[in-house]
Amino acid sequence: MGSKKEIIFFTTNKNKVKEIKDLADSEAKNITIVHREYDYPELQLEEIEAVAKESANYIKKKVAIKKPFFIEDSGLFIHALNGFPGPFSAFVFNKIGNEGILKLMADKEGEERRASFKTVVAFCESFEKEPILFVGTAEGKIAEKVRGEGGFGYDPIFEFEGKTFAERNTDEKNRVSHRGRAFMKLLNYIS
Ligand code: IMP
């Protein structure tokens, strides 16, 4: 048996770590995800692809470890609000939370409640190379009210096939989520 390949995941979000470690444990026996708690400044750019790329480049400059690593940036895009909060999802969540989003959506019905989640994983194979991006999306809708105890962030208001993400366990969420899809692309690339 060959030795396991270690890949570092820089983030301060323990929920993201759990989701990604669970997925790697079940889908990629030869890969170990090593979490590094690291709070990098997140640029407020219009595209989360650009945010993820700049964050990876920032870590390359600031951190002295010469191992493969990745970061990820995610956002919720509500169609009827022209993609809001999108790249500003963290700021908006901290300011108005799920109840605030539900208020903004109060007069929206049916198809008007469509929304998507997007994750961009930026992977640096070595500190000399440019980040490679892997994108995953999940299409769903904004629920009428918060539902479910699991997950984090916008999960209680993001509904997919009748259940919110907060009504799924980690494994169920991973199978259909933006993060699961983006991370599976990274795993396929590595193996
Ligand atoms: P960031 O990727 O950490 O910048 O996340 C942006 C915002 O979206 C934060 O408020 C997160 O809590 C939220 N968020 C990120 N990923 C998810 C998810 O998988 N489900 C629900 N909310 C998420």
Residues whose N, C-alpha, C, O or C-beta is under 5 A from the ligand:
A	BS01	IMP	E72 D73 S74 S89 A90 F93 F152 G153 Y154 D155
